Amino acid sequence: MNPILLMLPGMGGAGTGAAAQGNSGNPLVMIVMMAVLFGAMYFFTIRPQKKKQKEDQQMRDSLQIGDEITTIGGIVGRVVTIKDDSIVIETGADRNKMKIMRWAIQTNNTAAEKAQAEREAAKQAAEAERNAKIEEEGKKHAKKKKKSSKED
């Protein structure tokens, strides 16, 4: 039998006898179950959505002239002018200018490329450090081996 159903009054659990006698069970159990359900909904749906919205707003506020962006419609362009709630971008080889609203910006490609380059540099630095450590340990091991062979 489902363990959740065992906890609910009148569903085959501990409250079955009381429900059969006409008593509806403890209302505190239902209140606690509802609170747990709302808490789970908050942490699994609402909180991540608000976090994503905050990151998107920060990205839109940190736009600079010259950044390459992609709009929600898929238009790619370079920022030319920034105003309070709108920006002007250049698109294509003809350098057509378009005025779009800030909320229509989906990604900042320039910032994404910078972040990717930083991640690659960090990976390379970590790998170089690891290789240097391995090489150093190899030299220490070779010295110990040479020293032990001299003693024999």
C-alpha positions in Angstrom: 0.0 0.0 0.0 1.2 3.5 -0.7 2.9 5.1 2.4 1.4 8.5 1.7 -2.1 7.1 1.8 -1.4 5.5 5.1 -0.7 8.9 6.6 -4.0 10.4 5.4 -7.0 9.9 7.6 -9.7 7.8 6.0 -7.5 6.2 3.4 -6.6 3.0 5.0 -4.1 4.3 7.6 -4.3 5.0 11.3 -7.3 7.2 10.9 -9.5 4.5 9.2 -11.2 3.5 12.5 -12.0 7.0 13.4 -13.3 7.8 9.9 -15.6 4.8 10.1 -17.0 6.1 13.3 -17.9 9.4 11.7 -15.0 11.4 13.0 -13.1 13.1 10.2 -9.7 12.8 11.8 -7.1 15.4 12.9 -7.3 18.6 10.8 -3.7 19.5 11.9 -2.4 16.6 9.7 -4.1 18.1 6.6 -2.8 21.6 7.4 0.8 20.2 7.7 0.4 18.3 4.5 -0.8 21.4 2.7 2.1 23.4 4.1 4.6 20.8 3.0 3.0 20.8 -0.5 3.2 24.6 -0.8 6.8 24.5 0.5 7.8 22.0 -2.1 6.1 24.0 -4.9 8.0 27.1 -3.8 11.4 25.4 -3.8 10.9 23.5 -7.0 9.1 26.0 -9.2 8.8 29.6 -7.9 12.3 30.1 -6.4 14.2 28.9 -9.5 12.0 31.0 -11.8 12.7 34.2 -9.7 16.4 33.4 -9.7 16.4 33.1 -13.5 14.4 36.4 -13.8 16.9 38.2 -11.6 19.8 36.9 -13.7 18.1 38.0 -16.9 17.5 41.5 -15.5 21.1 41.8 -14.4 22.2 40.7 -17.9 20.0 43.3 -19.5 21.1 46.1 -17.1 24.8 45.3 -17.7 24.6 45.8 -21.5 27.3 48.0 -23.1 27.7 49.6 -26.5 29.3 47.1 -28.8 27.9 44.0 -27.2 26.5 41.4 -29.5 23.0 40.3 -28.5 20.2 37.9 -29.5 16.6 38.9 -29.2 13.7 36.7 -28.2 12.8 36.6 -31.9 16.2 35.3 -32.9 17.6 38.6 -34.3 21.3 38.9 -33.8 22.8 42.4 -33.6 25.4 44.7 -32.1 24.3 47.4 -29.5 24.6 50.9 -30.9 22.6 53.1 -28.4 21.3 52.3 -24.9 18.3 54.2 -23.5 16.2 53.7 -20.4 13.9 51.0 -21.6 15.0 50.5 -25.2 18.2 49.9 -27.2 19.2 50.4 -30.9 21.0 47.5 -32.6 22.8 47.1 -36.0 22.0 43.9 -37.8 23.4 42.3 -41.0 26.1 43.5 -43.5 23.9 46.5 -44.5 24.1 47.7 -40.8 20.3 48.1 -40.6 19.3 49.7 -37.3 16.5 48.5 -35.2 15.0 49.8 -32.0 14.0 47.1 -29.6 12.8 47.0 -26.0 15.2 45.8 -23.2 12.8 43.0 -22.2 13.1 41.5 -25.7 16.8 40.7 -25.2 17.4 37.0 -24.7 21.2 36.6 -24.5 24.3 38.8 -24.4 26.6 36.8 -26.8 29.6 38.9 -25.9 29.3 38.2 -22.2 28.7 34.5 -22.9 31.8 34.4 -25.0 33.8 36.1 -22.3 32.5 33.6 -19.7 33.4 30.7 -21.9 36.9 32.0 -22.5 37.4 32.4 -18.7 36.2 28.8 -18.1 38.6 27.6 -20.8 41.5 29.6 -19.3 40.7 28.2 -15.8 40.6 24.6 -17.2 44.0 25.1 -18.9 45.5 26.6 -15.8 44.3 23.7 -13.6 45.6 21.2 -16.2 49.0 22.9 -16.3 49.2 23.0 -12.5 48.3 19.3 -12.3 50.9 18.4 -15.0 53.6 20.5 -13.1 52.7 18.6 -9.9 53.0 15.3 -11.6 56.3 16.2 -13.2 57.6 17.4 -9.8 56.6 14.1 -8.1 58.3 12.2 -11.0 61.5 14.1 -10.3 61.3 13.4 -6.6 60.8 9.8 -7.3 63.7 9.7 -9.7 66.0 11.3 -7.1 64.9 8.8 -4.5 65.6 5.9 -6.9 69.0 7.3 -7.8 69.9 7.9 -4.1 68.8 4.3 -3.2 70.8 2.8 -6.1 74.0 4.7 -4.9 73.6 3.2 -1.5 73.6 -0.3 -2.9 
